[in-house]
């Protein structure tokens, strides 16, 4: 079976949540030291890269978890999930993270933009309820035009899918606009589609497409 690569953002979240502690070392041996290890799939399906299905395990426990023998009762997914939760509680207590703050570290919320002399685009993405996002966008084209630039805006709510993508579409009569936003740690990649392809959803020339870089908050 071919193995889908774990998206970079998902991988970073898995590694930072546990701070490279193995939840089986902690759950079985009360050992919360940093370990060399790998990301394992709880359901043993290498293509299920949902964050709830991924755990960082030390090499020994990864091998132990993956080798299920009929003679002995192997580690069960719900047992491992239990230790994962215990480990996160332990880490949150040590790092003094308050109970109100979700365990999931939000690497997504932020302002993303690109800017040139003639055109600009920015998208603000706010993560809420785990995997839902509120997206607001503003783009300009023809910034140096004496008649003033053409404008486009976006405002929608969507969810992040398993491939770290946000999708949204809007129909005006029989015309369809759709946007796909792929999330990375420090940027987003945006693709737009128009059906029919001459359909103008924004002002002429306006686009959110391309690579938009995450802006640092000050
Ligand atoms: Zn371990």
Boltz pocket constraint, residues with backbone or C-beta under 6 A from the ligand:
constraints:
  - pocket:
      binder: B
      contacts: [[A, 22], [A, 23], [A, 24], [A, 25], [A, 26], [A, 35], [A, 57], [A, 58], [A, 59], [A, 60], [A, 61]]
      max_distance: 6.0
